[in-house]
Amino acid sequence: MIRLIDRYFVKEFIPPFIFSMMALTFILLMNELFRLIDLFVRKGLPIGIVGQILIYTLPLILSYTAPMAILVAIIMSFGRAAQDNEILALKTSGLSFRSIMRVPFAITLVFTLFLGFFNNYLLPESNHRVRNLMLDVTRKRPAIRLPEGIFTSEFPGYTIYIGEKDERRSIIRDVTIFDARDGVLISAPRGELKSFDEEDILQFILFDGELHQLVDSAKYQKTQFDKQVINMKLDTDLVRKERGYRNENELTVDGLDDKINETRQKIADLRLEITEIGSDAIDNYLQGDMFGFDRANFEIERRIKTIEGASRRLSRYQVAYYKKFSLAFACVVFLIIGAPLGYLFKRGGIAGILVGVFLFSSYYILVIAGEEFADRRNFPAFWGMWLPNFILLVIGIYLFLMAELDRSPLRKLFK
């Protein structure tokens, strides 16, 4: 009898899962399709390149729609069975709600393991390839070539650091530019970017900043300015390149672990350097070097900026590390909360889809909030990524006990 029931629930689960997977993937893909059509029509990209971008983007979308499809399918299948009183008949015949969930749980567990493998190996590689391709394609949108929180040498002769950028308004903040040709370091709290496509020039307009320079390798010079304009030559030809650098979304668990340890060591080394620079400056001052503090202050400020950028990267690496596992485990959480919810709600069809979408949207909002808190280092990365799972898991266990006992498990406490 159990085997017959198990086969029945498998048949009930698979059609809504496939339908939800296709529908949700298509909906999330629509936004990407509009962007790709713009690249094809306005930028004149070959259809083959546009197709590659679409294929490389698909795994990222699937990593979100797969758990969502499981949730919707579970709610729809259990909701329809409850609506037709099939689950009630099974429980009347002696089966527990836990035994009814046995096969759906086994299917979900297998899918969770597969999604963990998918998020760790296939997704980072597709992210890396689409990023490389988009960096080549979007050379005429130069703000994309300037990542936040790291030093980049995309422009020959310059090393650029941008703490934060608003791509839509071409506004940049916490800017540091080192001109290797003249040995000049320019820093500013804010600035703007302008692109002159006809002349292949990217223009930096910096405000309220400082210009630092060592003259004759001995004299330090500091100049403040209200506005500084820097023009950099762009290379706008579409040339396919394989870049070795990978950000946090392009690394496997092993790669993220290496980056986390490497970044922690770098922060520790920089803090040690700051201590040594400060100690040397005091010793030099005591020996009569009256200008040593200016040089030391310049070196310390530069290392502090580097530490701030490294700390942000460390937080992002940790978020990406825990996110791979938390999104996969969300499938199990959605089963635990979705099955009893479908049984208690007694609604399948469109109602089940709407409930599933609402639950996943709530979960996704919690994940984004946790990621944002963790990125700002106001919250541990582990809790930022796992707390949404724990919150829904507590709710799911409560609903499961209600479905198992056919009453609230807290009822006895209030008698």
RODO-2510 file (C-alpha; in nm, 4 decimals, decimal comma):
residues 415
     n   res          X          Y          Z
     1     m     0,0000     0,0000     0,0000
     2     i     0,2815     0,2359     0,0865
     3     r     0,4546     0,1763    -0,2468
     4     l     0,1338     0,2553    -0,4357
     5     i     0,0868     0,5774    -0,2365
     6     d     0,4505     0,6719    -0,2926
     7     r     0,4160     0,6315    -0,6679
     8     y     0,0976     0,8348    -0,6563
     9     f     0,2647     1,1292    -0,4811
    10     v     0,5588     1,1143    -0,7212
    11     k     0,3146     1,1473    -1,0113
    12     e     0,1406     1,4322    -0,8324
    13     f     0,4687     1,6130    -0,7625
    14     i     0,6518     1,5930    -1,0981
    15     p     0,4020     1,7754    -1,3310
    16     p     0,3641     2,0895    -1,1128
    17     f     0,7398     2,0895    -1,0485
    18     i     0,8206     2,0879    -1,4215
    19     f     0,5512     2,3466    -1,4938
    20     s     0,6683     2,5742    -1,2109
    21     m     1,0316     2,5368    -1,3123
    22     m     0,9613     2,6366    -1,6722
    23     a     0,7207     2,9189    -1,5861
    24     l     0,9365     3,0754    -1,3176
    25     t     1,2524     3,0468    -1,5269
    26     f     1,0780     3,2137    -1,8190
    27     i     0,9520     3,4982    -1,5971
    28     l     1,2965     3,5679    -1,4498
    29     l     1,4540     3,5319    -1,7909
    30     m     1,2335     3,8007    -1,9446
    31     n     1,4339     4,0833    -1,7878
    32     e     1,7562     3,9342    -1,9236
    33     l     1,6001     3,8888    -2,2677
    34     f     1,5168     4,2589    -2,2917
    35     r     1,8777     4,3452    -2,2091
    36     l     2,0097     4,0983    -2,4670
    37     i     1,7749     4,2321    -2,7338
    38     d     1,9141     4,5792    -2,6613
    39     l     2,2689     4,4472    -2,7102
    40     f     2,1672     4,2835    -3,0380
    41     v     1,9684     4,5761    -3,1815
    42     r     2,1539     4,8836    -3,0520
    43     k     2,5098     4,7565    -3,0158
    44     g     2,4961     4,5269    -3,3178
    45     l     2,6343     4,2191    -3,1440
    46     p     2,6325     3,8931    -3,3402
    47     i     2,3444     3,6642    -3,2529
    48     g     2,5962     3,3964    -3,1516
    49     i     2,7440     3,6195    -2,8798
    50     v     2,3953     3,7078    -2,7543
    51     g     2,3103     3,3368    -2,7424
    52     q     2,6233     3,2622    -2,5382
    53     i     2,5321     3,5311    -2,2856
    54     l     2,1843     3,3802    -2,2544
    55     i     2,3201     3,0275    -2,1996
    56     y     2,5763     3,1418    -1,9411
    57     t     2,3089     3,3422    -1,7540
    58     l     2,0653     3,0504    -1,7329
    59     p     2,2401     2,8605    -1,4462
    60     l     2,2141     3,1634    -1,2158
    61     i     1,8406     3,1851    -1,2794
    62     l     1,7960     2,8096    -1,2286
    63     s     1,9717     2,8262    -0,8916
    64     y     1,6813     3,0425    -0,7678
    65     t     1,3884     2,8962    -0,9622
    66     a     1,4659     2,5321    -0,8662
    67     p     1,4002     2,5766    -0,4899
    68     m     1,1036     2,7968    -0,5726
    69     a     0,9624     2,5306    -0,8077
    70     i     0,9937     2,2660    -0,5346
    71     l     0,8002     2,4872    -0,2929
    72     v     0,5238     2,5571    -0,5440
    73     a     0,5012     2,1898    -0,6494
    74     i     0,4827     2,0682    -0,2879
    75     i     0,2077     2,3153    -0,1964
    76     m     0,0110     2,2370    -0,5144
    77     s     0,0347     1,8569    -0,4829
    78     f    -0,0450     1,8407    -0,1102
    79     g    -0,3070     2,1141    -0,1431
    80     r    -0,4898     1,9301    -0,4208
    81     a    -0,4728     1,6000    -0,2305
    82     a    -0,6084     1,7672     0,0823
    83     q    -0,8798     1,9464    -0,1147
    84     d    -1,0030     1,6087    -0,2444
    85     n    -0,9791     1,4623     0,1096
    86     e    -0,7205     1,2085    -0,0077
    87     i    -0,4748     1,2872     0,2740
    88     l    -0,7580     1,2696     0,5280
    89     a    -0,8526     0,9249     0,3940
    90     l    -0,4914     0,8073     0,4207
    91     k    -0,4629     0,9323     0,7772
    92     t    -0,7948     0,7667     0,8641
    93     s    -0,6568     0,4362     0,7310
    94     g    -0,3706     0,4582     0,9814
    95     l    -0,0968     0,6445     0,7944
    96     s     0,0746     0,9364     0,9638
    97     f     0,1496     1,2638     0,7891
    98     r     0,5193     1,1865     0,8407
    99     s     0,4933     0,8628     0,6414
   100     i     0,3060     1,0420     0,3627
   101     m     0,5971     1,2885     0,3362
   102     r     0,8560     1,0102     0,3136
   103     v     0,9000     0,9966    -0,0635
   104     p     0,8714     1,3741    -0,1221
   105     f     1,1396     1,4166     0,1450
   106     a     1,3686     1,1631    -0,0265
   107     i     1,3217     1,3355    -0,3640
   108     t     1,3877     1,6773    -0,2115
   109     l     1,6981     1,5529    -0,0298
   110     v     1,8450     1,4160    -0,3528
   111     f     1,7647     1,7417    -0,5290
   112     t     1,9259     1,9369    -0,2439
   113     l     2,2511     1,7434    -0,2888
   114     f     2,2401     1,8005    -0,6638
   115     l     2,1739     2,1727    -0,6165
   116     g     2,4674     2,1936    -0,3757
   117     f     2,6899     2,0387    -0,6446
   118     f     2,5380     2,2697    -0,9066
   119     n     2,5951     2,5836    -0,6970
   120     n     2,9531     2,4851    -0,6167
   121     y     3,0828     2,3777    -0,9566
   122     l     2,8578     2,4646    -1,2507
   123     l     2,7278     2,8030    -1,1330
   124     p     3,0693     2,9635    -1,0577
   125     e     3,2023     2,8607    -1,3977
   126     s     2,9013     3,0003    -1,5832
   127     n     2,9262     3,3235    -1,3794
   128     h     3,2937     3,3526    -1,4712
   129     r     3,2289     3,3000    -1,8403
   130     v     2,9393     3,5421    -1,8637
   131     r     3,1387     3,8037    -1,6724
   132     n     3,4342     3,7688    -1,9070
   133     l     3,2049     3,7950    -2,2060
   134     m     3,0170     4,0958    -2,0685
   135     l     3,3419     4,2764    -1,9847
   136     d     3,4402     4,2389    -2,3479
   137     v     3,0973     4,3396    -2,4765
   138     t     3,0396     4,6398    -2,2501
   139     r     3,3664     4,8252    -2,3045
   140     k     3,1656     5,1290    -2,4055
   141     r     3,0114     5,1319    -2,0597
   142     p     3,3369     5,1840    -1,8722
   143     a     3,1879     5,2060    -1,5226
   144     i     3,1339     4,8299    -1,5387
   145     r     3,5095     4,7829    -1,5787
   146     l     3,5744     4,9443    -1,2409
   147     p     3,4839     4,6963    -0,9640
   148     e     3,4072     4,8176    -0,6132
   149     g     3,6459     4,7646    -0,3258
   150     i     3,9563     4,6456    -0,5128
   151     f     4,2504     4,8028    -0,6955
   152     t     4,2303     4,7546    -1,0726
   153     s     4,4730     4,8260    -1,3560
   154     e     4,2299     4,8158    -1,6481
   155     f     4,3759     5,1420    -1,7826
   156     p     4,7475     5,1414    -1,8759
   157     g     4,9562     5,3572    -1,6444
   158     y     4,6860     5,3914    -1,3785
   159     t     4,5851     5,1945    -1,0706
   160     i     4,2303     5,2762    -0,9645
   161     y     4,0350     5,2068    -0,6470
   162     i     3,6629     5,2864    -0,6128
   163     g     3,4879     5,2236    -0,2838
   164     e     3,1344     5,2608    -0,4199
   165     k     2,9742     5,3437    -0,7537
   166     d     2,6311     5,4329    -0,8856
   167     e     2,6410     5,2978    -1,2389
   168     r     2,3105     5,4465    -1,3436
   169     r     2,4106     5,8034    -1,2522
   170     s     2,7861     5,7526    -1,3208
   171     i     2,8711     5,8669    -0,9668
   172     i     3,1725     5,7253    -0,7830
   173     r     3,2747     5,7584    -0,4176
   174     d     3,5898     5,6997    -0,2125
   175     v     3,8162     5,7236    -0,5191
   176     t     4,1920     5,6672    -0,5253
   177     i     4,3926     5,6909    -0,8503
   178     f     4,7663     5,6275    -0,8756
   179     d     4,9345     5,7702    -1,1850
   180     a     5,2445     5,5524    -1,2259
   181     r     5,3896     5,7772    -1,4954
   182     d     5,4148     6,0852    -1,2716
   183     g     5,4180     5,9072    -0,9353
   184     v     5,1066     6,0944    -0,8226
   185     l     4,8402     5,9596    -0,5885
   186     i     4,5016     6,1310    -0,6152
   187     s     4,2207     6,0689    -0,3657
   188     a     3,8714     6,2165    -0,3464
   189     p     3,5535     6,1359    -0,1534
   190     r     3,3350     6,1670    -0,4626
   191     g     3,3425     6,2097    -0,8368
   192     e     3,1722     6,1542    -1,1694
   193     l     3,2425     5,9496    -1,4812
   194     k     3,1904     6,0667    -1,8368
   195     s     3,2520     5,8670    -2,1522
   196     f     3,3322     6,0232    -2,4903
   197     d     3,2752     5,7358    -2,7320
   198     e     3,3860     5,9316    -3,0394
   199     e     3,7297     5,9939    -2,8893
   200     d     3,7454     5,6703    -2,6850
   201     i     3,8091     5,8669    -2,3645
   202     l     3,6870     5,8023    -2,0099
   203     q     3,6864     6,1180    -1,8005
   204     f     3,7149     6,1224    -1,4208
   205     i     3,5850     6,4406    -1,2560
   206     l     3,6894     6,4409    -0,8894
   207     f     3,5743     6,6856    -0,6215
   208     d     3,7193     6,8047    -0,2874
   209     g     4,0201     6,5748    -0,3033
   210     e     4,3919     6,5641    -0,2381
   211     l     4,6977     6,5128    -0,4566
   212     h     4,9994     6,3402    -0,2995
   213     q     5,3453     6,3269    -0,4564
   214     l     5,7020     6,2530    -0,3562
   215     v     5,9373     6,5098    -0,5104
   216     d     6,2948     6,3918    -0,5795
   217     s     6,2201     6,0778    -0,3708
   218     a     6,2687     6,2786    -0,0532
   219     k     6,0267     6,5697    -0,0261
   220     y     5,6611     6,4970     0,0259
   221     q     5,4046     6,7319    -0,1301
   222     k     5,0330     6,7427    -0,0592
   223     t     4,7891     6,9582    -0,2577
   224     q     4,4158     7,0007    -0,2023
   225     f     4,1784     7,0696    -0,4898
   226     d     3,8119     7,1499    -0,5429
   227     k     3,7927     6,9858    -0,8843
   228     q     4,0313     6,7640    -1,0791
   229     v     3,9740     6,6245    -1,4297
   230     i     4,1581     6,3134    -1,5523
   231     n     4,1204     6,1765    -1,9055
   232     m     4,2020     5,8109    -1,9735
   233     k     4,2234     5,6424    -2,3122
   234     l     3,9756     5,3607    -2,3760
   235     d     4,0094     5,0500    -2,5882
   236     t     3,6572     4,9851    -2,7202
   237     d     3,7281     4,7012    -2,9631
   238     l     3,5477     4,3761    -2,8846
   239     v     3,8344     4,1410    -2,8105
   240     r     3,7642     3,8091    -2,6401
   241     k     3,9952     3,7622    -2,3412
   242     e     4,0223     3,4973    -2,0711
   243     r     4,0726     3,6740    -1,7401
   244     g     4,2204     3,4879    -1,4486
   245     y     4,0623     3,7019    -1,1784
   246     r     3,7446     3,5609    -1,0239
   247     n     3,5125     3,7427    -0,7871
   248     e     3,3197     3,5767    -0,5046
   249     n     3,0406     3,4557    -0,7353
   250     e     3,2874     3,2786    -0,9643
   251     l     3,4654     3,0649    -0,7044
   252     t     3,4017     2,7156    -0,5717
   253     v     3,3974     2,6386    -0,1999
   254     d     3,7688     2,5519    -0,2083
   255     g     3,8486     2,8746    -0,3927
   256     l     3,6433     3,0808    -0,1478
   257     d     3,8127     2,9132     0,1473
   258     d     4,1541     3,0015     0,0034
   259     k     4,0449     3,3608    -0,0588
   260     i     3,9069     3,3959     0,2948
   261     n     4,2321     3,2742     0,4504
   262     e     4,4395     3,4857     0,2120
   263     t     4,2379     3,8014     0,2830
   264     r     4,2526     3,7487     0,6587
   265     q     4,6309     3,7114     0,6380
   266     k     4,6560     4,0244     0,4237
   267     i     4,4568     4,2270     0,6785
   268     a     4,6773     4,0980     0,9603
   269     d     4,9939     4,1885     0,7633
   270     l     4,8645     4,5389     0,6895
   271     r     4,7830     4,6004     1,0547
   272     l     5,1332     4,4891     1,1470
   273     e     5,2777     4,7274     0,8850
   274     i     5,0748     5,0165     1,0297
   275     t     5,2154     4,9423     1,3728
   276     e     5,5702     4,9311     1,2382
   277     i     5,5267     5,2544     1,0375
   278     g     5,3931     5,4355     1,3435
   279     s     5,6771     5,3056     1,5599
   280     d     5,9396     5,4060     1,3014
   281     a     5,7857     5,7527     1,2672
   282     i     5,8125     5,8089     1,6419
   283     d     6,1759     5,6914     1,6436
   284     n     6,2611     5,9175     1,3481
   285     y     6,0926     6,2136     1,5168
   286     l     6,2959     6,1604     1,8298
   287     q     6,6088     6,1598     1,6113
   288     g     6,5192     6,4988     1,4613
   289     d     6,3157     6,4075     1,1496
   290     m     6,0429     6,6743     1,1684
   291     f     5,8650     6,5674     0,8476
   292     g     5,8476     6,1961     0,9164
   293     f     5,4933     6,2130     1,0514
   294     d     5,3544     6,3444     0,7205
   295     r     5,5052     6,0565     0,5270
   296     a     5,3943     5,8062     0,7917
   297     n     5,0409     5,9477     0,7927
   298     f     5,0258     5,9141     0,4143
   299     e     5,1445     5,5509     0,4272
   300     i     4,9084     5,4643     0,7135
   301     e     4,6058     5,6181     0,5380
   302     r     4,6845     5,4226     0,2231
   303     r     4,7009     5,0958     0,4187
   304     i     4,3815     5,1776     0,6087
   305     k     4,1997     5,2179     0,2768
   306     t     4,3400     4,8848     0,1648
   307     i     4,2211     4,7206     0,4885
   308     e     3,8713     4,8633     0,4403
   309     g     3,8553     4,7226     0,0885
   310     a     3,9950     4,3869     0,2031
   311     s     3,7411     4,3697     0,4869
   312     r     3,4559     4,4233     0,2413
   313     r     3,5956     4,1526     0,0148
   314     l     3,6323     3,9170     0,3112
   315     s     3,2679     3,9695     0,4020
   316     r     3,1609     3,9035     0,0425
   317     y     3,3686     3,5862     0,0239
   318     q     3,2096     3,4599     0,3454
   319     v     2,8589     3,5451     0,2234
   320     a     2,9188     3,3589    -0,1038
   321     y     3,0621     3,0623     0,0891
   322     y     2,7592     3,0152     0,3136
   323     k     2,5112     3,1093     0,0418
   324     k     2,6007     2,8028    -0,1669
   325     f     2,4856     2,5720     0,1116
   326     s     2,1957     2,7786     0,2468
   327     l     2,0207     2,8071    -0,0923
   328     a     2,0527     2,4321    -0,1469
   329     f     1,9243     2,3495     0,2022
   330     a     1,6289     2,5827     0,1410
   331     c     1,4750     2,2992    -0,0655
   332     v     1,4393     2,0888     0,2516
   333     v     1,3008     2,3874     0,4417
   334     f     1,0445     2,4509     0,1672
   335     l     0,9309     2,0880     0,1841
   336     i     0,8872     2,1020     0,5620
   337     i     0,6864     2,4245     0,5436
   338     g     0,5126     2,3606     0,2099
   339     a     0,3671     2,0123     0,2663
   340     p     0,1773     2,0895     0,5885
   341     l     0,0786     2,4314     0,4542
   342     g    -0,0772     2,2708     0,1468
   343     y    -0,2572     2,0172     0,3661
   344     l    -0,3872     2,2765     0,6135
   345     f    -0,4647     2,5385     0,3477
   346     k    -0,6392     2,2770     0,1286
   347     r    -0,5777     2,4702    -0,1903
   348     g    -0,3968     2,3610    -0,5059
   349     g    -0,3914     2,5125    -0,8525
   350     i    -0,3436     2,8871    -0,8849
   351     a    -0,3890     2,9412    -0,5109
   352     g    -0,0989     2,7048    -0,4418
   353     i     0,1184     2,8909    -0,6915
   354     l     0,0398     3,2260    -0,5306
   355     v     0,1126     3,0965    -0,1811
   356     g     0,4407     2,9439    -0,3014
   357     v     0,5482     3,2638    -0,4747
   358     f     0,4628     3,4670    -0,1634
   359     l     0,6647     3,2376     0,0644
   360     f     0,9654     3,2335    -0,1658
   361     s     0,9495     3,6111    -0,2068
   362     s     0,9555     3,6471     0,1722
   363     y     1,2509     3,4099     0,1917
   364     y     1,4355     3,5941    -0,0846
   365     i     1,3808     3,9292     0,0891
   366     l     1,5294     3,7838     0,4076
   367     v     1,8297     3,6510     0,2113
   368     i     1,8913     3,9897     0,0488
   369     a     1,8592     4,1648     0,3855
   370     g     2,1030     3,9189     0,5444
   371     e     2,3469     3,9627     0,2584
   372     e     2,3271     4,3398     0,2888
   373     f     2,3851     4,3330     0,6649
   374     a     2,6774     4,0940     0,6232
   375     d     2,8341     4,3015     0,3437
   376     r     2,8319     4,6034     0,5734
   377     r     2,9934     4,3905     0,8468
   378     n     2,7065     4,4640     1,0853
   379     f     2,6121     4,0983     1,0971
   380     p     2,8066     3,7676     1,0822
   381     a     2,7992     3,6188     0,7323
   382     f     2,6880     3,2764     0,8613
   383     w     2,3774     3,4145     1,0291
   384     g     2,3079     3,6494     0,7412
   385     m     2,2753     3,3533     0,5037
   386     w     2,1329     3,0868     0,7357
   387     l     1,8912     3,2861     0,9507
   388     p     1,6184     3,2918     0,6779
   389     n     1,6360     2,9101     0,6685
   390     f     1,6136     2,8844     1,0466
   391     i     1,3173     3,1241     1,0628
   392     l     1,1168     2,9319     0,8016
   393     l     1,2278     2,5990     0,9501
   394     v     1,0797     2,6896     1,2897
   395     i     0,7520     2,7882     1,1207
   396     g     0,7618     2,4716     0,9106
   397     i     0,8133     2,2432     1,2113
   398     y     0,5188     2,4062     1,3865
   399     l     0,2967     2,3575     1,0787
   400     f     0,4191     1,9989     1,0420
   401     l     0,3201     1,9192     1,4006
   402     m    -0,0208     2,0739     1,3345
   403     a    -0,0644     1,8511     1,0292
   404     e     0,0650     1,5433     1,2139
   405     l    -0,1505     1,5944     1,5246
   406     d    -0,4447     1,7658     1,3504
   407     r    -0,4275     2,0342     1,6173
   408     s    -0,1935     2,3039     1,7381
   409     p     0,0970     2,1542     1,9379
   410     l     0,0709     2,4543     2,1725
   411     r    -0,2911     2,3854     2,2628
   412     k    -0,2018     2,1879     2,5736
   413     l     0,0124     2,4723     2,7029
   414     f    -0,2856     2,7071     2,7184
   415     k    -0,5323     2,4649     2,8743
***
